[in-house]
């Protein structure tokens, strides 16, 4: 039986669903919602660049359920797209989605693949690098996979860039606790700014990449917001996504979460017709040096 939309569930039903559903099921649903919420804005950003429309081949590393590449395939059917992921279950489920211009395969971001050297025009990382143990190694691999003057597109959360006119106290408290836990650590939810700094002169990636675009400075200052959620932007989808985001944060970082309170926070946000949120995404675009 298909899951009832969150907006049709009462408080107890939502809390029970979040408490009893597996991590994998919650994450699968969150990935699907992210594509609906974020991808149209991502595509708009890429369409407005001088280089994206002309790209012939794109590799997404950490493609998850493949929905992002399937969405791109609909808009750009002539681009050769491939997604790799370490999760065999995802790859098996994507067999029916494949065609001559859309492929999926098993692959590990940290494992160098000699067969991919100089093979693609663009490597994409979407909400992946925060989860890997050695982001610099992953970027080094991408450098070798790229053709001459190829591009890397990175989209990652950067929580200090979050902005809203209607804060959700439960979510903001958890993000503050996560920032404290990750303070001084490598990677995590500030990984993209670390990689931006790694491209500066004298740093590990300086000889490999030029920075083409970044909406966040090396010191963490936001120059522009790239993703915005408003009531006109899938109100019901955002409502469900906020619940899943809170539940997944609590589970991953082992935080205390009062689910009934979180639900009431989100419900008040939903009922505020003027509510908007910039979730704090960092768009970092790099170009390969040295041909």
C-alpha positions as CSV (number, residue, x, y, z in Angstrom):
1,X,0.0,0.0,0.0
2,X,1.3,3.4,-0.9
3,X,2.2,5.7,1.9
4,X,-0.4,8.3,2.8
5,X,0.9,11.9,2.2
6,X,2.2,13.5,5.4
7,X,-0.3,16.4,5.1
8,X,-3.1,13.8,5.4
9,X,-1.7,12.3,8.5
10,X,-2.4,13.4,12.1
11,X,0.3,14.0,14.7
12,X,0.2,10.5,16.0
13,X,0.4,8.9,12.6
14,X,3.4,11.0,11.6
15,X,5.3,10.3,14.8
16,X,4.6,6.6,14.6
17,X,5.8,6.6,10.9
18,X,9.0,8.4,11.8
19,X,9.7,6.1,14.8
20,X,9.0,2.8,13.1
21,X,10.3,3.3,9.5
22,X,13.9,2.1,8.8
23,X,16.7,4.4,8.0
24,X,16.9,3.2,4.5
25,X,13.2,3.8,3.8
26,X,13.4,7.3,5.3
27,X,16.5,8.1,3.3
28,X,15.0,6.7,0.1
29,X,12.0,9.0,0.5
30,X,14.1,11.9,1.4
31,X,16.2,11.5,-1.8
32,X,13.0,11.5,-3.8
33,X,11.7,14.6,-2.2
34,X,15.1,16.4,-2.6
35,X,14.9,15.8,-6.4
36,X,11.4,17.4,-6.5
37,X,12.4,20.3,-4.3
38,X,15.9,21.1,-5.4
39,X,16.5,19.8,-8.9
40,X,14.5,22.4,-10.8
41,X,16.5,25.1,-9.1
42,X,19.8,23.3,-9.7
43,X,19.0,22.9,-13.4
44,X,18.1,26.6,-13.7
45,X,21.5,27.5,-12.1
46,X,23.4,25.2,-14.5
47,X,21.4,26.4,-17.6
48,X,22.6,29.9,-16.9
49,X,26.2,29.0,-17.2
50,X,28.2,29.3,-20.4
51,X,29.6,25.8,-20.3
52,X,26.9,23.4,-19.0
53,X,24.6,23.3,-22.2
54,X,27.6,22.2,-24.3
55,X,28.7,19.3,-22.1
56,X,28.4,15.9,-23.7
57,X,29.1,13.6,-20.8
58,X,28.3,13.7,-17.0
59,X,29.3,11.3,-14.3
60,X,27.4,11.6,-10.9
61,X,29.4,9.9,-8.1
62,X,27.1,8.8,-5.4
63,X,24.0,8.8,-7.5
64,X,21.8,7.1,-4.9
65,X,18.4,6.2,-6.3
66,X,19.3,7.8,-9.7
67,X,16.3,10.2,-9.7
68,X,18.5,13.3,-10.3
69,X,20.1,11.8,-13.4
70,X,16.8,10.6,-14.7
71,X,15.5,14.2,-14.3
72,X,18.5,15.6,-16.2
73,X,18.0,12.9,-18.9
74,X,14.5,14.2,-19.6
75,X,15.8,17.8,-20.1
76,X,19.0,16.8,-21.9
77,X,18.3,13.5,-23.7
78,X,21.5,13.8,-25.9
79,X,23.9,14.1,-23.0
80,X,25.7,10.8,-22.0
81,X,24.9,10.4,-18.3
82,X,26.2,7.8,-15.9
83,X,25.7,7.4,-12.2
84,X,27.7,5.2,-9.8
85,X,26.9,4.3,-6.3
86,X,28.3,1.9,-3.7
87,X,24.8,0.6,-2.9
88,X,24.1,-2.5,-4.9
89,X,20.3,-2.3,-4.2
90,X,20.1,1.1,-5.8
91,X,21.9,0.0,-8.9
92,X,19.8,-3.2,-9.3
93,X,16.6,-1.2,-9.1
94,X,17.9,1.2,-11.8
95,X,18.3,-1.5,-14.5
96,X,14.9,-0.6,-16.1
97,X,15.9,3.1,-16.2
98,X,18.9,2.6,-18.4
99,X,19.2,3.4,-22.1
100,X,22.0,4.3,-24.5
101,X,22.4,7.8,-22.9
102,X,21.7,6.9,-19.3
103,X,23.7,4.3,-17.4
104,X,24.2,3.2,-13.8
105,X,26.9,1.0,-12.3
106,X,28.5,0.0,-9.0
107,X,31.3,2.3,-7.9
108,X,33.0,3.6,-4.8
109,X,33.9,7.3,-4.7
110,X,37.1,6.5,-2.8
111,X,38.3,3.8,-5.1
112,X,40.3,5.0,-8.1
113,X,38.9,3.5,-11.4
114,X,41.6,3.4,-14.1
115,X,39.0,2.8,-16.7
116,X,37.4,6.2,-16.2
117,X,40.6,8.3,-16.8
118,X,40.0,11.2,-19.2
119,X,36.4,9.9,-19.9
120,X,33.9,12.7,-19.0
121,X,33.3,16.4,-19.3
122,X,31.8,16.8,-15.8
123,X,31.8,15.1,-12.5
124,X,29.0,15.9,-10.1
125,X,28.8,15.4,-6.3
126,X,25.4,16.1,-4.8
127,X,25.1,15.9,-1.0
128,X,27.8,13.1,-0.9
129,X,31.1,14.6,0.2
130,X,29.9,15.3,3.7
131,X,29.6,11.5,4.2
132,X,33.0,10.3,2.8
133,X,36.1,9.8,4.9
134,X,38.6,11.4,2.6
135,X,37.1,14.2,0.4
136,X,40.5,15.2,-1.0
137,X,41.1,11.7,-2.4
138,X,37.6,11.8,-4.0
139,X,38.4,15.1,-5.7
140,X,41.8,13.8,-6.8
141,X,40.0,10.8,-8.4
142,X,37.6,13.2,-10.2
143,X,40.5,15.2,-11.5
144,X,41.8,12.1,-13.4
145,X,38.3,11.1,-14.7
146,X,37.8,14.5,-16.3
147,X,38.7,15.4,-19.9
148,X,40.7,18.5,-20.6
149,X,39.0,21.6,-19.1
150,X,36.4,19.4,-17.5
151,X,34.2,20.6,-14.6
152,X,33.3,19.4,-11.1
153,X,30.0,20.5,-9.7
154,X,29.6,20.2,-5.9
155,X,26.4,20.8,-4.0
156,X,26.6,20.4,-0.2
157,X,24.9,21.8,2.9
158,X,26.6,24.6,4.7
159,X,24.5,25.2,7.8
160,X,25.9,28.6,8.7
161,X,24.3,29.8,5.4
162,X,20.8,28.8,6.5
163,X,18.3,31.6,6.6
164,X,14.6,31.7,7.2
165,X,11.8,34.0,8.4
166,X,10.2,31.2,10.4
167,X,12.9,29.2,12.3
168,X,12.1,25.6,13.4
169,X,13.5,25.5,16.9
170,X,13.9,21.7,17.0
171,X,15.8,21.6,13.8
172,X,18.0,24.6,14.5
173,X,18.9,23.2,17.9
174,X,20.0,19.9,16.4
175,X,22.1,21.7,13.7
176,X,23.8,23.8,16.4
177,X,24.6,20.6,18.3
178,X,26.0,19.0,15.1
179,X,28.2,22.1,14.5
180,X,29.6,21.7,18.0
181,X,30.3,18.0,17.5
182,X,32.0,18.6,14.2
183,X,34.0,21.7,15.3
184,X,37.6,21.2,14.3
185,X,36.9,17.9,12.4
186,X,37.6,17.4,8.7
187,X,34.6,17.0,6.4
188,X,31.0,16.8,7.6
189,X,28.5,19.6,6.9
190,X,31.2,22.2,6.1
191,X,33.2,20.0,3.7
192,X,32.5,22.1,0.6
193,X,34.1,25.2,2.2
194,X,37.1,23.1,3.2
195,X,37.4,22.0,-0.4
196,X,37.1,25.6,-1.6
197,X,40.1,26.5,0.6
198,X,42.0,23.4,-0.6
199,X,42.0,25.0,-4.1
200,X,43.9,28.1,-3.0
201,X,47.6,28.6,-3.8
202,X,49.8,26.3,-1.7
203,X,46.9,23.9,-0.8
204,X,46.4,20.3,-1.9
205,X,44.0,20.9,-4.9
206,X,45.6,24.2,-6.1
207,X,47.5,22.4,-8.9
208,X,44.4,20.6,-10.1
209,X,41.4,23.0,-10.1
210,X,40.5,26.6,-10.7
211,X,37.4,27.9,-8.9
212,X,34.8,28.9,-11.4
213,X,31.9,29.7,-9.0
214,X,31.2,29.6,-5.3
215,X,28.3,31.3,-3.6
216,X,30.2,31.1,-0.3
217,X,33.6,32.7,0.4
218,X,36.6,31.0,1.9
219,X,35.7,32.5,5.3
220,X,32.1,31.2,5.1
221,X,30.4,34.4,4.0
222,X,27.3,33.9,1.8
223,X,27.4,36.0,-1.3
224,X,24.0,34.7,-2.7
225,X,21.5,32.0,-1.9
226,X,21.2,29.3,-4.6
227,X,18.2,27.4,-3.3
228,X,15.0,28.9,-1.7
229,X,11.9,27.1,-0.4
230,X,8.7,29.0,-0.4
231,X,5.0,28.1,-0.3
232,X,4.9,28.3,-4.0
233,X,7.7,25.8,-4.2
234,X,6.0,22.5,-3.4
235,X,4.4,23.3,-0.1
236,X,3.3,19.8,0.8
237,X,6.6,18.3,-0.3
238,X,8.6,20.6,1.9
239,X,6.3,19.8,4.8
240,X,7.2,16.1,4.5
241,X,10.8,16.8,3.8
242,X,11.2,18.8,7.0
243,X,9.9,15.9,9.1
244,X,12.3,13.5,7.4
245,X,15.2,15.8,7.7
246,X,14.7,16.2,11.4
247,X,14.3,12.5,12.0
248,X,17.4,11.6,9.8
249,X,19.6,14.2,11.5
250,X,18.6,12.8,14.9
251,X,19.4,9.3,13.9
252,X,22.7,9.9,12.2
253,X,24.1,12.1,14.8
254,X,22.5,10.3,17.8
255,X,20.6,13.4,19.0
256,X,17.6,13.6,21.2
257,X,14.5,14.6,19.2
258,X,11.0,15.3,20.6
259,X,9.1,14.2,17.5
260,X,5.7,15.6,18.7
261,X,7.3,19.0,19.3
262,X,9.1,18.9,16.0
263,X,5.8,18.1,14.2
264,X,4.1,21.1,15.9
265,X,7.0,23.3,14.8
266,X,6.7,22.1,11.2
267,X,2.9,22.4,11.2
268,X,3.1,26.0,12.3
269,X,5.6,26.7,9.6
270,X,3.3,25.0,7.0
271,X,0.4,27.2,8.2
272,X,2.4,30.4,7.8
273,X,1.6,31.6,4.3
274,X,4.6,33.9,4.3
275,X,7.2,31.4,5.4
276,X,10.4,30.9,3.4
277,X,13.7,29.1,4.0
278,X,17.1,29.2,2.3
279,X,18.4,25.8,3.4
280,X,22.0,26.8,3.2
281,X,23.4,25.0,0.1
282,X,26.9,25.6,-1.2
283,X,27.3,25.5,-5.0
284,X,31.0,25.0,-5.8
285,X,32.1,24.7,-9.4
286,X,35.7,23.8,-10.3
287,X,37.5,23.5,-13.6
288,X,40.3,21.1,-14.3
289,X,43.7,22.6,-14.8
290,X,46.5,21.4,-17.0
291,X,44.5,19.6,-19.7
